């Protein structure tokens, strides 16, 4: 009889946690009064951030003018570096926190010019969609963080929430399906929707004041997943509306 070998496959996240536990055990067993705080710091999961740059420049359109770094008060090097206008999904960056919840200062920087900074409360292990929005002619672009969630959805549906980041429509609240009043810089709750036959999520965006149609926008999605859908400009100097979808971590 042939005995088949037995393999156990583990994810990269599990391997990371095993490694952290091994290091933590070494600290505890060092025999020199291992500090509980050191162990807690080692085991604390980082916050993960997915940055979208939706800055526009309608005054003197120049792709280089809207490229930004994002620096935090936790390191001198940028967390995000030389990011242009975002039109698709973005990779995430981990940020190690010093407590289970920590307020971190984020400073967007365009060339040598600092944009308005923002103090943002982050939770260890939390995943966030971080959106920079506004026009360079505006004195106060917004940097907002939206904590991601992973609600359960049917295999044929997608989970989605919408984020209003369209600076030229900042004074207009959007109506999307049953959502009556999405304000600029805000996000809806998550809800379930059905992709069309081309595996795209398509929605009509209306002016909440009079229910008039502004635009129909869409983005590629995969059934069974959850997304943050950013409604913004098609390009950094394009007045047309578009929607860019960021898959939520863990969905």
C-alpha positions, 0 to 999 in steps of 0.5 A, a space after each residue: 500500500 502506498 501512503 500519500 504524504 500529508 501536506 498542510 497549506 497555510 496562507 501568507 497571513 497565517 505564516 506571518 502570525 506564526 513568525 510573530 508568535 515565534 518571536 514573541 515566545 522568544 521574548 517571553 522565554 528570554 529569562 530577562 523579564 520579557 516586557 508584556 508591552 513588547 510582546 503586545 507590539 509584536 503581535 499587534 496587526 498593522 492598519 492597511 491603507 489603499 490610497 486613491 488620489 482624486 485631485 483635479 487641476 482644471 485651472 492649468 491642467 498638468 498631469 505632474 501638478 497633481 502627483 502627490 506623496 503622503 507622509 505620516 508623523 510616524 516616519 520621515 519617508 512617504 507612506 505613498 510616493 509620487 502617486 498620480 490620478 487614480 483610475 483603477 484599484 490600488 495596492 495597499 500599504 501597511 502602517 504599524 501602530 503603537 496602540 490598538 487605536 491610534 490617531 495618525 497625522 497624514 500630510 499630502 505633499 505636492 512637489 514642495 507644497 504641503 496640502 492640508 493635513 488630516 489627523 485620522 484615527 486608525 485601528 490595528 488590523 483595520 483596512 481603509 480606503 484613503 481618498 484625496 479629493 478636491 481641485 488645486 484651485 481650492 484652498 482645502 482639498 479633503 483627505 478622508 479615510 473610510 474603514 472597509 467592511 466585508 458584509 456577506 453577499 450572495 455568490 451572484 451579487 457584489 457588496 458595494 458602498 459609494 464614495 462621493 469624491 467629485 470636486 466639481 459636483 461638491 455642492 450637489 448631493 447624489 441619489 443612487 438607487 435607493 440612496 437619497 442623499 450622498 454628500 461630497 466627501 461622504 460614503 454610503 453604507 454597504 449594500 448588495 447589488 447585481 453586476 450586469 452581463 459584462 461583469 460590471 457594476 452599473 449605476 445611475 447617478 442623479 441629482 438628489 435635489 430634483 432626481 435628474 440624471 447626471 450620468 450612468 457610470 460603471 466599473 469592473 467587478 467580480 461576483 461575490 466580492 465587496 467594493 468601495 466605489 469612488 464616484 469622481 472625475 474621469 481624469 484629473 482635468 476631465 469634467 465627466 463623471 466616472 466610477 472606480 472600484 477598489 476591492 475590499 481587503 478580505 472579500 
